[in-house]
Amino acid sequence: MQCRPAEPPSSVSSGNRKDQPASKPHHGAVFFRPDLGGGCAAWPACVFRACPVPSWVGHGQQGQGNPFALRTTSRQNDQPVTATHCGRLAHSNQQEDLMTHFVLKKTLAAVAVVLAAMPLAHAAPNAVFAGGAGVLSFSNCDASFCYDGSDPSTAGGLISALNAGQVNIRGVGGALVTQGALDPADILTRYAASAAAQVTGATLSDAGEVLSVQSAGGVELFAARNSTLTGGSAKVTNLRFDLTNKTIYANLDGLRSAVGTRPAASFTLVGQALWTFDRISGPTVLPPAALGAADSVAAMTAAGFTVTKRFDGVDPHVQYTANNTISGLKVTPEGFDFFKNSLGLTNAGISALTAVTDYGVVNATLNFRTPPLFTPSPVPEPTTMSLSLLGLIGFAAAARRRSQVQAA
């Protein structure tokens, strides 16, 4: 049904001004009644449509462009109808449409924000560290043979230097030390020693490269005075393996025993470069493309990882395990001085330690997985989202209805 314009006003109420005939054209502030084909027969039967407000609206006391100043009359079926209400509601309907449009825009914007903030059911693959362990085995070989504990003169590697100084080893900070000897009562028959510790962390790059690995605990070397040393202790704890620069850092705490008039001395170095290493074997990169592949199990297996499906009581996930070997450990000058000073090595002890060209090998097991490592937040079902959206739209509709009632 087309809007039927109201009659042009015969006058405009201007408050303190005298009424003047309207001179501007009527642009159609529309109110109509469907059963009569247009026009207003009586106020209760009027049906209003939001059409443009006449240019002659709003020149009264209430300010320029204010439709509430409109007061004119028209006749339909010989019944006078005051257009004040009609003009006001025509303008009010415009305001309501604008308000509803504004509320709907705000509603949709709010829904977009909520959707953006929600956790995704399928997040982009990012590997995270999930625990591990490592074992440092002291070397017992030289260039031509390995010591078997039977002939001390054939001892090689770090074991030979420790045996020569009758240095004992024990674990600290949760590390477990294991030693092998033909005769447990004779330290010179020791042929093996190792320390196992927990790997507590790993740092990965955005490209999935394992940059560094951190362990907890360590070992303490200690000995009483003998021909190769004056006695003391040396603790090596909290190793950090820098895989990029092939350097092993540690916290070092030493205490040299007092001898005669020479007092005891302590040595503390935090995060000190202790060893460098020559080689690392095993996978050290978790390729994002492999983690996100359709068959990630096959892709990660091809990348060198052992893949295991696990359920830890929180959520099912796939674990990727890397078995790495770090070999060719060589002591740094600062590390050598730490052992020498803490144990109080004599010339004989210094010679024995200088002869060690390889301090041992580290075997590590590193576990990774895709997040989360915590109870995942529930992702709303599609029906839940639909209901939420309908509720917000319903709120906007209710606001529109309230504004209509208030205007009436």
Order of alpha helices (4+ residues) and beta strands (2+ residues): beta-beta-beta-beta-alpha-beta-alpha-beta-beta-beta-beta-beta-beta-beta-beta-beta-alpha-alpha-beta-beta-beta-alpha-alpha-beta-alpha
